[in-house]
Amino acid sequence: QVQLVESGGGLVQPGGSLRLSCAASGFTFMNYFMSWYREAPGKEREMVARIGPSGSSTTYDDSVKGRFTISRDNTRATVLLQMNNLKPEDTAVYYCRRSFDYWGRGTRVTVSS
């Protein structure tokens, strides 16, 4: 069955960096676009970044452009989110999503001094 397992979250100070990883299994990874979403306390879940099946096409929410980078390794069925210059407003649970269907369980990111 389809599984998406996120890792890499944690507590970081403002201005710091984290790298999130999503390990995918149970499907032909290279055939699907993949996305990272986040859900902050009291807010709706929103898309942060998206990457096409080959990795050549990426899309970012305006709030993270220039700070976050999404990438993928199709040989390892993994999608990464490098987050730099983190801000307190980046605090959220981050979710990996396959296309418009399956979700992972999320990994929590807290940006605080």
C-alpha positions in Angstrom: 0.0 0.0 0.0 1.0 3.6 -0.4 3.1 4.9 2.4 4.6 8.4 2.9 6.8 8.8 6.0 8.1 12.3 6.9 11.1 12.9 9.1 13.5 15.8 10.0 11.2 18.1 12.0 12.2 19.6 15.3 12.9 22.8 17.2 15.1 25.4 15.6 15.9 29.1 16.3 14.8 31.8 13.9 17.2 32.1 11.0 18.1 28.4 11.3 17.7 25.6 8.9 16.1 22.2 8.7 15.8 19.5 6.1 12.6 17.5 5.9 12.6 14.1 4.2 9.6 12.0 2.9 10.2 8.4 2.2 7.7 6.9 -0.3 6.8 3.3 -0.9 4.0 1.2 -2.4 3.8 2.9 -5.8 5.9 3.9 -8.8 7.4 7.1 -7.3 8.8 8.6 -10.5 5.3 8.7 -12.1 3.9 11.2 -9.6 4.3 14.9 -8.7 4.9 15.3 -5.0 4.2 18.2 -2.6 4.9 19.5 0.9 2.0 21.1 2.8 1.9 22.6 6.2 -0.7 23.2 8.8 -0.1 25.8 11.5 -2.2 26.0 14.7 -5.6 27.5 14.0 -5.0 27.7 10.2 -5.9 25.7 7.2 -3.5 23.3 5.6 -1.6 25.0 2.8 0.7 23.9 0.0 4.3 25.0 0.5 6.1 23.5 -2.5 5.5 21.0 -5.3 7.8 19.1 -7.6 7.1 17.4 -10.9 7.8 13.7 -11.6 11.2 14.3 -13.1 12.2 17.0 -10.7 12.6 19.7 -13.4 9.5 21.6 -12.4 9.0 23.2 -9.0 6.4 25.5 -7.5 6.5 27.4 -4.3 4.2 29.4 -2.1 5.2 33.1 -2.1 5.8 32.9 1.7 8.7 30.5 1.2 10.2 31.5 -2.1 13.9 32.0 -1.8 14.1 30.2 1.5 12.8 26.7 0.8 14.0 24.3 -1.8 12.1 21.1 -2.8 14.0 18.3 -4.5 13.6 14.6 -5.1 15.6 11.4 -5.6 13.7 9.0 -7.8 16.2 6.3 -7.3 15.5 6.4 -3.5 11.8 7.4 -3.8 12.4 10.4 -1.5 11.3 14.0 -1.6 13.2 16.6 0.4 12.4 20.1 1.6 15.4 22.2 2.6 14.3 25.1 4.7 16.6 28.0 5.4 16.2 31.3 7.2 13.3 29.9 9.2 10.8 32.3 10.7 8.4 31.8 13.7 5.6 31.8 11.2 7.0 28.7 9.6 6.0 26.8 12.7 3.6 24.0 11.6 3.2 20.4 11.0 4.6 19.6 7.6 3.0 16.9 5.4 4.2 15.1 2.4 1.5 14.4 -0.3 1.4 12.3 -3.4 -0.4 14.1 -6.2 -3.9 15.0 -4.9 -4.5 11.8 -2.9 -2.3 10.2 -0.3 -0.9 12.1 2.8 1.9 11.2 5.2 1.3 11.7 9.0 3.4 14.8 9.2 6.5 16.1 11.1 6.4 19.0 13.4 8.6 22.1 12.9 8.8 24.7 15.6 10.7 27.9 15.0 11.3 29.7 18.3 14.0 31.3 20.3 
